């Protein structure tokens, strides 16, 4: 007994607690050298080194089961470290990914009151093969896999999507079309030809957001897109379905990309002849003084990205608060005048009518004056 120490002495020498020592005994990882008739635990002094190994392994994310196996067999630390190195690198990669997203979300919240910075675009008509489904959002991946199995030949890229019936949030039971972008070379299996249908889909003008991350958070960003529309007074079409395109699906969530689309009205402004690349923007209805005429479709770019732009695109950039922005349609074609009929609200990223504007009138602004 002289060469042995009590659990309390062990804890003091190892800079830990007696409770921790008892815990590892109960888990059969660090067993005492002896237990007397009064159930007191005694350890060899050298077992403090075993405890330090356990402490090291726990900081490296080694499970209790792995520790138990290693301590019992005195396994190969090099092999164990190789495995944990890969695991820690993956965790670091995921943490960096989450940090990047967090910074982006913070930036967008300060900029426009939502976590997203969407784009407005006009999509050309495209073909879709689809099946009708009614069920929870949580089963969309399963439905997409069912559709995949209905094809004999799938072409180069089998890009799936969901087109939702109605614009309400229905996570439990929703009618939807589970589809795939139609490509050359696709062939449906004979037994499914009556089940898989085809349509030409023409959503027209949309507001969209590309989400990079796990698919089980898509609904949250769909709602953020609706919130953005409300803040920016963007009118959502009620006669056209919202849809999602699952552009890249991957086991690594940091490599997944999903596109969320909401069709919006496109009748307020039209593009006609003008002085900016031969184009201008015209009112397609009457606007009252103080009304938002156009919500910006802009994208922040770096100095390097600006330098790489062709000359034809550089004319559609502006600098606000030291940040370069590339303007999209129709905003990029708003002609500049010294006495314009709109003024820029850079904080809310929109042009506002300085006076009443009549249908057919060219929309103008004084960007040189209003840029910060």
C-alpha positions as CSV (number, residue, x, y, z in Angstrom):
1,X,0.0,0.0,0.0
2,X,3.0,2.3,0.5
3,X,3.6,2.6,-3.3
4,X,-0.1,3.3,-3.9
5,X,-2.0,6.6,-3.5
6,X,-5.6,7.3,-2.8
7,X,-8.1,8.7,-5.3
8,X,-8.0,12.0,-3.5
9,X,-4.2,12.2,-3.7
10,X,-4.3,11.1,-7.3
11,X,-6.8,13.9,-8.1
12,X,-4.6,16.6,-6.5
13,X,-1.4,15.4,-8.2
14,X,-3.3,15.3,-11.6
15,X,-4.9,18.7,-11.1
16,X,-8.4,17.3,-11.4
17,X,-11.2,16.2,-9.2
18,X,-11.9,13.0,-7.3
19,X,-15.3,12.8,-9.1
20,X,-13.5,12.8,-12.5
21,X,-11.2,9.9,-11.4
22,X,-14.3,8.0,-10.2
23,X,-16.0,8.7,-13.5
24,X,-13.3,7.2,-15.6
25,X,-13.2,4.2,-13.3
26,X,-17.0,3.7,-13.8
27,X,-16.5,3.9,-17.6
28,X,-13.7,1.2,-17.3
29,X,-11.1,3.5,-18.8
30,X,-8.9,4.2,-15.8
31,X,-9.3,1.4,-13.3
32,X,-7.7,1.6,-9.8
33,X,-4.8,-0.7,-9.0
34,X,-6.6,-1.8,-5.9
35,X,-9.9,-1.5,-4.1
36,X,-9.9,-2.4,-0.4
37,X,-12.7,-3.9,1.7
38,X,-14.1,-0.5,2.5
39,X,-14.3,0.2,-1.3
40,X,-11.5,2.8,-1.3
41,X,-9.7,3.2,-4.6
42,X,-5.9,3.1,-4.8
43,X,-3.7,3.9,-7.8
44,X,-0.1,3.7,-8.9
45,X,1.6,7.1,-9.3
46,X,2.5,6.2,-12.9
47,X,-1.3,6.0,-13.6
48,X,-1.2,9.8,-13.6
49,X,0.4,9.5,-17.0
50,X,-2.5,7.4,-18.1
51,X,-4.9,10.1,-16.9
52,X,-2.9,12.7,-18.9
53,X,-3.2,10.5,-22.0
54,X,-7.0,10.4,-21.4
55,X,-7.1,14.1,-21.0
56,X,-5.2,14.6,-24.3
57,X,-7.4,12.2,-26.2
58,X,-10.6,13.9,-24.9
59,X,-9.3,17.3,-26.2
60,X,-8.8,15.7,-29.6
61,X,-12.4,14.5,-29.7
62,X,-11.7,10.8,-29.0
63,X,-14.9,9.1,-27.8
64,X,-15.0,7.1,-24.5
65,X,-15.3,3.9,-26.4
66,X,-12.2,4.7,-28.4
67,X,-10.3,5.7,-25.2
68,X,-11.4,2.4,-23.5
69,X,-10.1,0.4,-26.5
70,X,-6.8,2.3,-26.6
71,X,-6.1,2.2,-22.8
72,X,-6.8,-1.5,-22.7
73,X,-4.8,-2.5,-25.8
74,X,-2.3,0.4,-25.7
75,X,-3.1,1.0,-29.3
76,X,-1.3,2.8,-32.1
77,X,-1.5,6.5,-31.3
78,X,-0.2,7.4,-34.8
79,X,-3.1,5.7,-36.4
80,X,-5.6,7.3,-34.0
81,X,-4.1,10.7,-34.5
82,X,-4.4,10.4,-38.3
83,X,-8.1,9.6,-37.9
84,X,-8.6,12.5,-35.5
85,X,-6.6,14.9,-37.7
86,X,-9.1,14.3,-40.6
87,X,-12.0,14.8,-38.2
88,X,-10.7,18.0,-36.7
89,X,-9.9,19.4,-40.2
90,X,-13.5,18.7,-41.2
91,X,-14.7,20.5,-38.1
92,X,-12.4,23.5,-38.8
93,X,-13.7,23.6,-42.4
94,X,-17.3,23.6,-41.2
95,X,-16.6,26.3,-38.6
96,X,-15.0,28.5,-41.2
97,X,-18.0,27.9,-43.5
98,X,-20.4,28.8,-40.7
99,X,-18.4,31.9,-39.8
100,X,-18.4,33.0,-43.5
101,X,-22.2,32.6,-43.5
102,X,-22.6,34.4,-40.2
103,X,-20.6,37.4,-41.5
104,X,-22.6,37.5,-44.7
105,X,-25.9,37.3,-42.7
106,X,-24.8,40.2,-40.4
107,X,-23.9,42.3,-43.4
108,X,-27.2,41.7,-45.1
109,X,-29.2,42.4,-42.0
110,X,-27.5,45.8,-41.6
111,X,-28.0,46.5,-45.3
112,X,-31.6,45.5,-46.0
113,X,-33.2,44.0,-42.8
114,X,-33.0,40.4,-43.9
115,X,-30.3,37.7,-43.9
116,X,-30.2,37.6,-47.7
117,X,-29.1,39.7,-50.6
118,X,-31.2,38.4,-53.5
119,X,-31.1,39.1,-57.2
120,X,-33.9,40.1,-59.6
121,X,-33.7,38.5,-63.1
122,X,-35.8,37.4,-66.0
123,X,-35.7,33.7,-66.7
124,X,-36.3,32.3,-70.1
125,X,-38.9,29.5,-70.5
126,X,-37.5,26.0,-69.7
127,X,-38.7,22.5,-70.0
128,X,-39.4,20.3,-66.9
129,X,-40.2,16.6,-66.5
130,X,-42.2,16.2,-63.3
131,X,-44.4,14.0,-61.1
132,X,-47.2,15.2,-58.9
133,X,-46.7,14.8,-55.1
134,X,-48.5,15.8,-51.9
135,X,-46.7,15.5,-48.7
136,X,-44.2,17.2,-46.3
137,X,-41.3,19.3,-47.3
138,X,-39.1,16.8,-45.4
139,X,-39.7,14.2,-48.0
140,X,-38.7,16.3,-51.0
141,X,-35.3,14.6,-51.2
142,X,-37.0,11.2,-51.2
143,X,-39.4,12.3,-54.0
144,X,-36.5,13.5,-56.1
145,X,-34.8,10.1,-55.7
146,X,-38.0,8.4,-56.8
147,X,-38.0,10.6,-59.9
148,X,-34.4,9.8,-60.6
149,X,-35.2,6.1,-60.5
150,X,-37.9,6.6,-63.2
151,X,-35.4,7.5,-65.8
152,X,-33.5,5.1,-68.0
153,X,-31.2,7.8,-69.3
154,X,-30.6,10.9,-67.3
155,X,-28.3,13.0,-69.5
156,X,-25.2,14.8,-68.2
157,X,-26.8,16.7,-65.3
158,X,-29.9,15.6,-63.5
159,X,-30.9,18.8,-61.8
160,X,-34.0,18.5,-59.7
161,X,-36.5,21.1,-58.5
162,X,-39.8,21.6,-56.7
163,X,-42.7,23.8,-57.9
164,X,-45.1,24.5,-55.1
165,X,-48.9,24.9,-55.5
166,X,-49.9,27.9,-53.5
167,X,-47.6,30.3,-51.6
168,X,-48.5,29.4,-48.1
169,X,-46.1,27.7,-45.8
170,X,-47.3,24.1,-45.6
171,X,-44.5,21.9,-44.1
172,X,-46.8,19.0,-43.2
173,X,-48.8,18.6,-46.4
174,X,-48.1,20.5,-49.6
175,X,-49.1,19.9,-53.2
176,X,-46.0,20.1,-55.5
177,X,-44.4,19.2,-58.7
178,X,-41.2,17.3,-58.2
179,X,-39.2,17.9,-61.4
180,X,-36.0,17.7,-63.3
181,X,-34.7,20.3,-65.8
182,X,-35.3,18.7,-69.2
183,X,-32.0,18.0,-71.1
184,X,-31.1,16.2,-74.3
185,X,-30.6,12.5,-74.0
186,X,-33.1,11.9,-71.2
187,X,-35.3,8.9,-71.4
188,X,-38.1,7.8,-69.1
189,X,-38.5,4.1,-68.3
190,X,-41.5,2.6,-70.1
191,X,-43.3,1.7,-66.9
192,X,-43.3,5.3,-65.8
193,X,-44.2,7.1,-69.0
194,X,-47.7,7.7,-67.9
195,X,-46.6,9.0,-64.5
196,X,-43.8,11.4,-65.5
197,X,-45.2,14.4,-67.3
198,X,-43.6,17.3,-69.3
199,X,-44.3,21.0,-69.3
200,X,-42.7,24.2,-70.5
201,X,-42.3,26.4,-67.4
202,X,-42.2,30.2,-67.9
203,X,-41.9,32.0,-64.5
204,X,-40.7,35.3,-66.2
205,X,-39.4,37.9,-63.8
206,X,-38.3,36.5,-60.5
207,X,-36.4,37.4,-57.3
208,X,-34.0,34.7,-56.4
209,X,-31.5,33.7,-53.7
210,X,-28.8,31.1,-53.9
211,X,-28.4,29.3,-50.6
212,X,-25.3,27.4,-49.7
213,X,-25.8,25.0,-46.9
214,X,-28.0,22.2,-45.5
215,X,-31.3,21.6,-47.3
216,X,-33.3,21.4,-44.1
217,X,-33.1,25.2,-43.7
218,X,-34.5,26.1,-47.1
219,X,-37.9,27.2,-45.8
220,X,-36.3,29.7,-43.5
221,X,-34.6,31.5,-46.4
222,X,-37.7,31.2,-48.6
223,X,-39.5,33.3,-45.8
224,X,-36.5,35.7,-45.7
225,X,-37.0,36.2,-49.5
226,X,-40.7,37.0,-48.9
227,X,-39.7,39.4,-46.1
228,X,-37.3,41.1,-48.5
229,X,-40.1,41.6,-51.0
230,X,-42.3,43.2,-48.3
231,X,-39.5,45.6,-47.2
232,X,-38.7,46.6,-50.7
233,X,-42.3,46.8,-51.8
234,X,-41.7,44.2,-54.5
235,X,-45.0,42.7,-55.7
236,X,-45.2,38.9,-55.7
237,X,-47.2,37.3,-58.4
238,X,-50.2,35.3,-57.2
239,X,-50.7,33.5,-60.5
240,X,-47.3,31.8,-60.6
241,X,-45.8,29.2,-58.3
242,X,-42.7,29.6,-56.2
243,X,-40.0,27.1,-56.9
244,X,-36.6,25.8,-55.8
245,X,-33.8,24.3,-57.9
246,X,-31.5,21.9,-56.2
247,X,-28.5,22.9,-58.2
248,X,-25.8,21.0,-56.4
249,X,-26.6,18.3,-53.9
250,X,-23.6,16.9,-51.9
251,X,-22.8,14.9,-48.8
252,X,-20.7,17.9,-47.8
253,X,-23.2,20.6,-46.9
254,X,-20.6,23.3,-47.6
255,X,-20.7,22.3,-51.3
256,X,-24.5,22.3,-51.6
257,X,-26.2,25.0,-53.5
258,X,-30.0,25.6,-53.7
259,X,-31.8,28.3,-55.6
260,X,-35.0,29.8,-54.3
261,X,-37.3,31.7,-56.7
262,X,-40.3,33.8,-56.2
263,X,-42.0,35.2,-59.4
264,X,-42.7,38.9,-59.2
265,X,-44.6,41.5,-61.2
266,X,-42.7,43.1,-64.0
267,X,-45.2,45.6,-65.4
268,X,-44.2,48.8,-63.4
269,X,-41.1,49.5,-65.6
270,X,-40.1,48.6,-69.1
271,X,-36.8,48.9,-71.0
272,X,-36.8,50.9,-74.2
273,X,-34.5,53.2,-76.1
274,X,-32.1,55.5,-74.3
275,X,-28.6,56.7,-73.9
276,X,-27.1,54.0,-71.7
277,X,-25.9,51.3,-74.1
278,X,-28.7,52.4,-76.3
279,X,-31.3,51.7,-73.6
280,X,-33.5,53.5,-71.0
281,X,-36.2,52.7,-68.5
282,X,-39.8,53.9,-68.9
283,X,-42.8,53.9,-66.5
284,X,-45.4,51.4,-67.4
285,X,-47.9,53.0,-65.1
286,X,-48.4,56.3,-63.2
287,X,-46.2,56.9,-60.1
288,X,-47.1,59.4,-57.4
289,X,-44.5,61.7,-55.7
290,X,-42.7,59.8,-52.9
291,X,-43.5,56.4,-54.3
292,X,-40.8,53.8,-54.8
293,X,-40.2,53.5,-58.6
294,X,-37.5,50.9,-58.6
295,X,-35.9,48.6,-56.0
296,X,-32.2,48.1,-56.9
297,X,-31.0,44.9,-58.4
298,X,-27.4,45.3,-57.4
299,X,-24.4,43.2,-56.4
300,X,-21.4,44.3,-54.4
301,X,-18.1,43.5,-56.1
302,X,-14.4,43.8,-55.1
303,X,-11.8,46.0,-56.8
304,X,-10.4,42.9,-58.5
305,X,-13.8,41.9,-59.8
306,X,-14.3,45.4,-61.1
307,X,-10.9,45.3,-62.9
308,X,-11.9,42.0,-64.6
309,X,-15.2,43.4,-65.9
310,X,-15.4,44.1,-69.6
311,X,-15.7,47.8,-70.5
312,X,-19.3,47.2,-71.5
313,X,-20.1,46.2,-67.9
314,X,-18.0,48.8,-66.1
315,X,-20.4,51.6,-67.1
316,X,-23.1,49.9,-65.0
317,X,-21.1,50.2,-61.7
318,X,-21.4,52.8,-59.0
319,X,-19.6,53.4,-55.7
320,X,-21.6,53.9,-52.5
321,X,-19.8,54.4,-49.2
322,X,-16.6,53.1,-50.8
323,X,-18.2,49.9,-52.0
324,X,-18.4,49.1,-55.7
325,X,-21.8,47.8,-56.9
326,X,-22.7,46.3,-60.2
327,X,-26.2,47.2,-61.2
328,X,-28.6,44.7,-62.9
329,X,-31.7,45.2,-65.0
330,X,-33.6,47.4,-65.2
331,X,-31.8,49.7,-62.9
332,X,-28.6,49.7,-64.9
333,X,-30.4,51.4,-67.8
334,X,-31.8,54.4,-65.8
335,X,-30.5,57.4,-67.7
336,X,-28.8,60.3,-65.8
337,X,-30.0,63.9,-65.9
338,X,-29.2,67.0,-63.8
339,X,-32.9,67.5,-63.1
340,X,-34.2,63.9,-62.8
341,X,-37.7,62.7,-61.9
342,X,-36.4,60.3,-59.2
343,X,-33.9,60.5,-56.4
344,X,-31.8,57.7,-54.9
345,X,-32.4,56.3,-51.5
346,X,-29.1,54.5,-51.0
347,X,-29.9,53.3,-47.5
348,X,-33.0,51.4,-48.7
349,X,-31.6,50.8,-52.2
350,X,-34.3,52.2,-54.3
351,X,-35.3,55.2,-56.6
352,X,-38.1,57.3,-55.3
353,X,-40.3,59.7,-57.4
354,X,-39.4,63.4,-56.9
355,X,-42.7,64.3,-58.5
356,X,-45.7,62.6,-60.2
357,X,-44.5,60.5,-63.1
358,X,-46.8,59.5,-65.9
359,X,-47.0,56.2,-67.8
360,X,-44.6,56.2,-70.7
361,X,-42.2,58.8,-69.2
362,X,-38.5,57.9,-69.1
363,X,-37.2,57.3,-65.6
364,X,-34.1,59.4,-64.8
365,X,-31.8,60.1,-61.8
366,X,-28.8,62.1,-60.9
367,X,-26.4,59.3,-59.9
368,X,-23.3,61.6,-60.0
369,X,-24.9,63.9,-57.4
370,X,-26.4,61.2,-55.2
371,X,-23.4,58.8,-55.1
372,X,-21.6,58.9,-51.7
